[in-house]
């Protein structure tokens, strides 16, 4: 389809090219050959009489014209996608719809796994496409690659709507065979011990360690940095290490691993997991159902 002699398919290519800033990466996302993607860029250049992307060193950089088109083009594509997928009513029992959700392994374990079990009975043709949380998930939400993010507030897109899903406390976890730990665990002993921590995206681990330093004027001794909490639980078994994790997740792992759960000996900030969606999906019947469904799952599990 053409609008004022512009092939509208080129807007999709333009959006991906401006985000990836690489013809080869854009070709991979567009499921096109590199030559076809280069051809699309050439047609965009001809239509707009502008270079669109120029090489600066070894990096492709948008021209001022292309930079100015980035947000309007993205908003147009998000609106088109939402118009195509939107339905006046949503019946989960008969709907065949994928929901693309970014969530940590913690949220997947304690919320989404229960939700999926309920889906098998109540909405068997609903699919959850779950991806790990990342530093770019706000951009992915903005460009329509995600339907929902579940994450602490600090990692959400600032301009999009959100709603608290649940709050969680923290606990310390050690190997059951580690007998060299007093009860109750004191702050002094907590500092003496060597810790395993988690890094999910470049900012998260550093942010917690900086908070700990600012709050207590001390630095924890770190033996290992794991990519997720399930790895942490496996690492501490058979060692004298300690980790601090979400209480619900600790209880879950302690059901099938030799772990001992202890109260955190410090005033630890609660974890607040928040749902976020694109403003264009504010009244989408499927997204409204998904948000309410996840809140029901949380209530059923008494999180």
N, C-alpha and C positions, 0 to 999 in steps of 0.2 A: 504494500500500500504506500502511496505517495501523498505528501502534503506539501503544496507549493514546490513541487518537483523534488522534494527530499524523500528518499526511501526511508520510511520510519524504522526499519530494521537497523539502520545505521545508528540510531539513538542508543540502542542496546550496546552496540560495539563501542560507541563513544563513551558511555558510562563505564564500561569495564576497562577500556584503555586508560581513562583518566584515573581510575582507582589503582590499577596494577602498574601503570607507567612502564610497561614492557609488552612488546608485541607477542613474544612467546608465551608469557603468563596469561595474557588476555586471550590468546588463541586456545589455551588449555581450558579456561573457564567457559569460553564460548562454544567449545566442542567444534572448532574449526581448525583448518590447517594454518600454519604460520603465513603462508602466501595469501590465503583468503583474507586473513586478518589484516595483513599489509595492504591488500586491495581495498578493504573497507576504510582504512585510514586514508588512503589516497583519494577515495571518493569523498570523504569528509573534507579533506583539504581543498578539493576542487569546488565543492558546493559552497563552503564558507570563505573561500579565497584567503585561507589562513593556514599556517603550518600545523596548527592544532597541538602537535607534540614536537619538540626539538631536542636534539642531543646536547646535554650540558655535561661535558666529561664523558662518563660512561652511563649516564642516567638520562632517561627521557623525561622532559619537564613540560608541563602544559604551558601554552602561550597565554597571555592575559585574556584573550577572547575565550579560550577553552576553559580557563580557570573560572571565568564568570558564568559559564554555562553549566558547570559541574552540579551545583545544587538544584537549579531549575530542571535539568534533565533527569536527575535522580528522583525528584519529587514527581515528575510526570510519570516515570516508569512505575514508581510505587503506587500511584493512583490507578494506573491501568491494571496492574496486577491485582490490586484490591477489588477493583470493579469486576474483574473476571471471576475472582474466587468468592466474592461476597454472595450470600444467599439471604433472602428475606426471612427465612426461618432456618433453624439448625436442629436436626434430629440426630443425636449421636448414635442411636440404635441402628440407623440406616445410612448415615453419612460415610462417605469414603474420602477422607481428608487427612493429609499428613500435617503435623504441627512440628515446626523446626524450633527446637528449644536449646538454649545454651545454659548449662548447669554444671556445677562441680560434681565430683564423684560422691561427695557427702550428700548433696540434694538428691542425686540419682538413687543412692542407697536408701535414704530414709523417707523420701516422698515419691519419686517417680516410679520406683520399683513397685510400690503398693498401688499406685495409680494404674500402671500397666496391667497388673493382675485384675483390677476391677474392670478395665477396658475389655479384657478377654471375654467377660461375661456380659457387660452392659453395652459395649460399643466395639464389636470385634473388627470393624473395618477402619477404625481410627488408628493412625500410626504416629508414634513419637520418633522423630529424627533428632536424637540428642547429640550435641557436640560439647566439647569441653569449654569452660569459660576461658577467655583470653583477653589480652589487652585491646584487641580490635573489635570486640563483640558489639560495642556501641555503634561503630561504623557499619558493621554488618546488619544491625537492626535498622539503621537509618536508610540503608540502600535496599532493604527488603529481603536480605538473605536469611533473616531470622524472624520468627513470629513472636517469640517470647524469650526474655532473659530472666533467670532466677539467680540473684546475686546480692551481696551486700551493696548498700547504696553508693559507696565510694567508687564502684566500678561501672556504674550505669551511665547511659547517655544523659547529659544534663537537661536536654530540651524535651525529653519524651515522658509521657505519663507513667506512673508507677503506683504500686499498692503493696503494703507489707503482707507477706505470706505467713511468716511465723518468726518467733524469737527463740533463741537457744542459749543454753549455758555451756560452760566448758568444764572438763575434768582432766586430771592427770592420769596417765596410763603407763604401767610398768609391767615387766614380765612377772608372772606368778611366782617363778622360782627365785626372784631377787628378794632375799630376806633382809637386806641391809637398808631398810627404809623404815623410819619411825612412823607410828600412827599417833596423833595426826602428823602428816607431812608438814614440816616447818618451812618457812620461807628461806631460812639459811641453808637447809639441806637441799631445797629446790635449786638454789643458786649453785651449790657445790656439785650437783649432778650434771652429767653431760646429756644434751638434748638432741632429739631428732625433730626437725621442723619440715614444713611443707612450702614449696614455691609453686604457685599456679599462675603463671604469667609473671613478667619481670618485676612488677611493683609489689606483689603481695608479701613475700617473705621479708623484703626490706622494710616495708611499712610496719610490720609487726615488731621487728627487732628495734626499729627506731622508736616505736611507741613504748616498748619495754625500757629502753635506755632513758627516754624522757621522763617516764613515770617513776622509775626506781633508781635511776642513776647507775645502773649495772648492765653488764652485757652477759647474756647466757652463753655457755660453752656449747657449741654445736658440733656434733660428730657427723651428722649426715643431713642433707637436704633432699627430701623425696618429692616426686612429682604429684603425689596424691596421698590421701589419708590411708587408703588400703595398703599402700606400700609401707607406710610408717608402722602400722600394726605388725606387719611381718618382720620389719627390721629389728624391733625391740625384743622380740621373743628370743630368749637365750642370752640376753645381754644385761648389763647394769644401766642401760639407757632409760631415759624418760621422755615422754611426749605429752603435749597438751593438745587435746582435740575436743570436738563437740561431744557432749554427753550422750546423746542418742546414738551416735555412731560408735562411741566407745562401748556402750552396752550391747550393741549389735555384734561387734567383733568379739567381745568377751564370751558370747554364746558358743563360739566354735574355735577360739584360740585361747591359750593359757595366759590370760591377761588379768591384771588387778587394777581396779579403778579407785582413784583417790581424789578427794576434794582438792581443788586448786587452793594453795595457801596464800593467795593474793586476791585483791579485788580486781577481777577480770571483767572487761567490758562484754556485755552480752552480744551474741551474734544475731543480727537482724537480716533475714533473707527476704528480699523484695522482688516482686514480679514487675517486669517492664515490657511494654509493647509500643508499637509505633502509633502516633496520634491518628494516623489514617485508619487504624484498625480499632479505634475507640468504640465504635458501634457495630463492629463485625460480629455477627451472631455466633460464629464459631469460636472466636477469641473470648467473647463474653462467657460462653459455656466452659471453655478451657479454664479460665481463671476461677470460676465458681467451683468447677470440678476439683481443681487442685486444693482449694480451700476446704472442700468437703473431705478430701483425703487426709489433709493435715488434722482436721478435727477428729476424724475417725481414729487416727493414730495417737491422738492426744499429744501432739508436738507442742 
